[in-house]
């Protein structure tokens, strides 16, 4: 009798091809769309390119020599003068900014520099090629050295940044880099006065490149994240689909004939549980196989992956059976619509299917970890980042407890349905 009920559930589901499209095609399409459109946000590569124009009106070498001659005439100890000379040889303000900042490998990935002559400045400003143009006035380097080393309160010729409002992201990035450069330039100057020999080891700009998680885990691509997020959202749609079949059975009086055949409620709802389990298992395996073939997202620990998939499928089976019993008890299809349109959306949001919930608040992230799809998402993410199966025991416990609690509810509601 059990296998007959199981076969009936599968036949009813297969006769509705639109459900197969929603459960298999839709998540795959969304993975592609979200993975590629939001890839720059979650990857370690910048999502834009900027061209920066550079105009140097003065001669930096001449200004440095001028500063050295003036410094030699100062009434300072010879040792102090020697330290400053050594520092100036290492720290040429414009050269430092252009070569040690904008010419770093991490920066050149998204910012390209172009030299512009003084006469070509007006033409460059009218062009939409540049995100920003940096104009170094005559006397810039001399003024910086005077203020840094001789502590003279002279009015330093300002560096002018001409921003392109149509390319605000690139322009703001350039401004941020220059602000960081100014802060570290001051640090370099102070360090050079204390120990000029070690000052050359100070990095003016830190690495802007690779992302790294706090515990040295492998960072995830957007495709990998949304493959997990969308699969955990759409696997929940199995529950209302099976619950709708259960409602149709009751409306068509098929459930009454099953009751008259002396089938126990536990056996009937267990068949729905097993159907939800097997369908969820097939859905997840097919979806992750497509992702692996098309995008090369491979699981480093296959046993952990299969364990999580089985646990998620059991939780979905429990939810399917519970929702079916609720629909029978309430004798209303509205519960199916509410779960499909409201509950699944809320659970997907809490579980991090749309974006990592810890970006909003740590409390929201903790709530997301106790919902079944959230626990599944976290378990998959951790395994994909290289963690062992022992590190996801909490998530597996949450999924298994979901299955147990849901089916316990089924046992209570199902007996009342049979008696009514």
Secondary structure, 3 states (H helix, E strand, C coil): CHHHHHHHHHHHHHCCHHHHHHHHHHHHHHHHHHHHHCHHHHCCCCCCCEEEEEEECCCHHHHHHHHHHHHHCCCCCHHHHHHHHHHHHHCCHHHHHHHCCCCCHHHHCCEEEEECCHHHHHHHHHCCCCCEEEEECCCHHHHHHHHHHCCCCCCCCCCEEEECHHHHHHHHHHHHHHHHHHHHHHHHHHHHHHCHHHHCCCCCCCCCCCCCCCCCCCCCCHHHHHHHHHHHHHCCHHHHHHHHHHHHHHHCCHHHHHHHCCCCHHHHHHHHHHHHHHHHHHHHHHHHHHHHHHHCCCCCCHHHHHHHHHHHHHHHHHHHHHHHHHHHHHCCCHHHHHHHHHHHHHHHHHHCCCCCHHHCCHHHHHHHHHCHHHHHHHHHHHHHCCCCHHHHHHHHHHHHHHHHHHHHHHHHHHHHHHHC
